[in-house]
């Protein structure tokens, strides 16, 4: 799909990982990411992976621990430069906690605060509210946050908590 858009003259938005129309499954994200890097970098990564396949588990662990963390110099904090693991965690959380429903709406801040508590419990870094909103839009392209009330009162119309999540958290309803 993304390839058709690029071939059809419609380039992905700069600074955003083109994830198609809500298809954010891990394999799709990996493929989209691979399509957004140069052939030179792809070749280097493939060579490194071939070398790493010959490593013992201890060697792989050592390599993993030596990899730099955090954003590279000059990186922006938009969706394309986010840590892939953070994006996948967020996608999985959204898919397992929210669903579209025509007759409901959720306060945007409540959704984000619940997600942040989830990340805190896992000792994971949450995405910023803006990047979280971008992922919501990618997963639920028909949902646009609207201010239904005063400033700071934005809500996601047509979103509701999944029943299994509400049953486990009596304070959310």
Helices and strands as residue ranges (DSSP letters): H 2-7, H 26-35, H 39-52, H 57-66, G 79-81, H 84-97, E 98-107, H 108-121, H 129-139, E 145-147, E 154-161, H 163-168
